[in-house]
Amino acid sequence: MTGARVLVVEDDAPLRELLARGLREEGFAVRTAATGAEAMERAHSDDVDAWVLDIGLPDADGRDVCQALRAQGYDAPVLFLTARDAMVDRLAGFRAGGDDYVVKPFQIAEIVARLQALLRRAGAGAEATEAAGLALDPVGHTVRADGAETAELTPTEFRVLATLAAKPGAAVRRADLVRAAWPEGAMVHDNTLDVYIARVRRKLRALEGAPAIATVHGVGYRLA
């Protein structure tokens, strides 16, 4: 995987430079970002084959950044970095669209090995496209459609919409939406998801060119 383009998103400057230096020594072409906002800018301007993404960014949750990427059609593998090793945190990372998970502190050799495995499975150089006509901002938790206006979302609304947008046109099961939007073990009543879907629908209707959320009876919802 020599030459594979990796974006390292880590706010701790010494750790970011350590990662960049170690990966470059292994033949990766490394770019870096310190915030979620900078990472999203790089996603739109740079070709990236894989991400090394810290969950605890200063301006955004790395899992929200990953969900926004997936919702906009970016399918490059994401390797999460985190200081937390609880099962709930690992599950939340995978449900956000992450592909692997490394707990700090770590050895550079482990990062290299995991990236190489992810790139072998995914294939490098997948082209990114914006899906469902939506641009999701994980820093401000906003959504924009074809027009210039944006709608503000709560974090939970953002995760519901991002999960739907990651599979445009496909039915997403209610259970999958709940798992993506709420923490593991949260008590979510049957009508709670419906309430949030109704809120997101209203916000999408206010945006010119935004898709609609359709109900798939007996299954869940889809973005159409």
C-alpha positions in Angstrom: 0.0 0.0 0.0 3.0 2.3 -0.5 1.8 5.7 -1.6 -1.7 5.4 -0.2 -3.1 8.8 0.8 -4.0 8.9 4.5 -5.5 11.9 6.3 -4.7 12.0 10.0 -7.2 14.0 12.0 -5.8 14.5 15.6 -5.9 17.7 17.7 -2.9 16.8 19.8 0.0 18.3 17.9 2.8 16.1 19.1 0.7 12.9 18.5 -0.4 14.2 15.1 3.2 14.8 14.1 4.3 11.4 15.5 1.6 9.7 13.5 2.4 11.6 10.3 6.2 10.9 10.6 5.7 7.2 11.4 3.3 6.7 8.5 5.5 8.6 6.0 8.4 6.3 7.0 6.2 3.4 6.0 5.5 4.8 2.6 2.1 6.5 3.1 1.4 9.9 1.7 0.2 11.7 4.8 -1.9 14.9 5.2 -3.0 16.1 8.6 -5.9 18.1 10.1 -6.5 19.2 13.7 -10.3 19.7 13.8 -13.5 18.3 12.4 -14.0 21.4 10.3 -10.6 21.2 8.7 -11.1 17.5 8.1 -14.3 18.1 6.2 -12.6 20.8 4.1 -9.9 18.3 3.2 -12.5 15.7 2.3 -13.9 18.0 -0.3 -10.6 19.2 -1.7 -8.2 16.2 -1.3 -8.3 12.6 -2.6 -8.0 10.4 0.5 -7.7 6.6 0.5 -8.0 6.2 4.3 -8.7 8.2 7.4 -7.1 8.0 10.9 -9.7 9.9 12.9 -9.6 10.9 16.5 -13.0 10.6 18.2 -12.3 13.4 20.7 -11.8 16.4 18.5 -12.1 19.9 20.0 -15.0 21.1 17.7 -16.8 17.9 16.9 -17.3 14.2 17.8 -15.2 12.2 15.3 -18.1 9.8 15.0 -20.3 12.6 13.7 -17.5 13.5 11.2 -17.5 9.9 10.0 -21.3 9.9 9.7 -21.2 13.1 7.6 -18.6 11.5 5.3 -20.6 8.4 4.8 -23.8 10.4 4.2 -22.0 12.4 1.4 -20.8 9.2 -0.3 -17.2 8.9 1.0 -16.4 5.3 1.4 -12.7 5.3 2.2 -12.0 3.2 5.4 -11.9 5.1 8.7 -9.7 4.0 11.6 -10.8 5.6 14.8 -8.4 6.7 17.6 -9.8 7.0 21.1 -8.8 7.0 24.7 -11.9 5.1 25.6 -12.1 1.3 25.4 -15.6 0.6 26.7 -17.8 -1.6 24.5 -20.4 1.2 24.2 -17.7 3.5 22.6 -16.5 0.8 20.2 -20.1 0.0 19.1 -20.9 3.7 18.6 -17.8 4.0 16.4 -18.8 1.1 14.2 -22.4 2.3 13.9 -21.2 5.7 12.8 -19.5 4.0 9.8 -16.0 3.4 11.2 -14.1 0.3 10.0 -11.6 -0.2 12.8 -10.7 1.1 16.3 -7.4 1.7 18.1 -7.1 2.7 21.7 -4.5 5.2 22.9 -1.7 4.7 23.7 -0.8 2.6 20.7 2.3 1.6 18.7 2.8 3.0 15.2 3.2 -0.6 13.9 -0.3 -1.4 14.9 -1.7 1.7 13.1 0.3 0.6 10.0 -0.9 -3.0 10.1 -4.5 -2.0 10.6 -4.4 0.6 7.8 -2.8 -1.9 5.4 -5.5 -4.4 6.2 -8.3 -1.9 5.7 -6.8 -0.7 2.4 -6.5 -4.3 1.1 -10.1 -5.0 1.8 -11.4 -1.7 0.5 -9.1 -1.0 -2.5 -7.5 2.4 -2.7 -8.7 5.3 -4.7 -12.5 5.2 -4.4 -14.0 8.3 -5.8 -16.1 10.5 -3.3 -19.5 11.8 -4.3 -22.1 13.8 -2.5 -25.1 11.5 -1.9 -28.8 12.3 -1.6 -28.2 15.9 -2.5 -27.4 16.8 1.0 -24.3 18.4 2.6 -24.1 17.5 6.3 -21.8 19.6 8.6 -20.8 17.5 11.7 -19.3 20.6 13.4 -22.3 22.8 13.4 -24.8 19.9 13.1 -26.4 21.6 10.0 -27.7 20.3 6.7 -27.8 22.1 3.3 -29.5 21.0 0.1 -29.2 22.4 -3.4 -30.0 26.0 -2.2 -28.0 28.3 -0.1 -30.0 27.9 3.1 -29.1 25.6 5.9 -31.1 24.0 8.6 -29.8 23.5 12.2 -30.2 20.0 13.7 -29.8 18.7 17.2 -27.0 16.0 17.5 -29.6 13.2 17.6 -31.5 14.6 14.5 -28.1 14.9 12.7 -27.3 11.2 13.4 -30.8 10.1 12.2 -30.5 12.0 9.0 -26.9 11.0 8.4 -27.8 7.3 8.8 -30.6 7.7 6.2 -28.4 9.7 3.8 -25.7 7.1 3.9 -28.1 4.7 2.1 -30.1 7.0 -0.2 -33.2 5.2 -1.5 -32.7 2.2 0.7 -35.0 1.3 3.6 -33.2 1.7 6.9 -34.6 -0.4 9.8 -36.0 1.4 12.8 -33.6 -0.6 15.1 -30.6 0.6 13.0 -31.7 4.2 13.2 -32.1 3.9 17.0 -28.7 2.3 17.4 -27.0 5.0 15.3 -28.7 8.0 17.0 -28.8 7.0 20.7 -26.2 5.7 23.0 -26.0 2.0 23.7 -28.5 1.1 26.5 -30.6 4.3 26.1 -34.3 3.8 26.8 -35.9 4.8 23.5 -39.7 4.4 23.4 -41.4 3.2 20.2 -42.7 6.7 19.3 -39.5 8.5 20.1 -37.9 7.8 16.7 -41.1 8.9 15.0 -41.0 12.2 16.8 -37.4 12.8 15.6 -38.2 11.8 12.1 -41.1 14.3 12.1 -38.7 17.0 13.2 -36.2 16.2 10.5 -38.9 16.1 7.9 -40.1 19.6 8.8 -36.5 20.9 8.5 -35.9 19.2 5.2 -39.2 20.6 3.8 -37.9 24.1 4.5 -34.8 23.5 2.3 -35.2 23.9 -1.4 -34.2 20.8 -3.3 -34.0 18.6 -0.2 -35.2 14.9 -0.5 -38.1 13.7 1.6 -38.2 11.0 4.2 -40.6 8.2 3.3 -42.1 5.7 5.7 -41.5 2.0 4.8 -44.3 0.3 6.6 -43.2 -2.6 8.8 -39.5 -1.7 8.2 -38.5 1.9 8.9 -37.7 4.9 6.7 -35.8 5.8 3.6 -34.5 9.0 2.0 -36.1 9.5 -1.4 
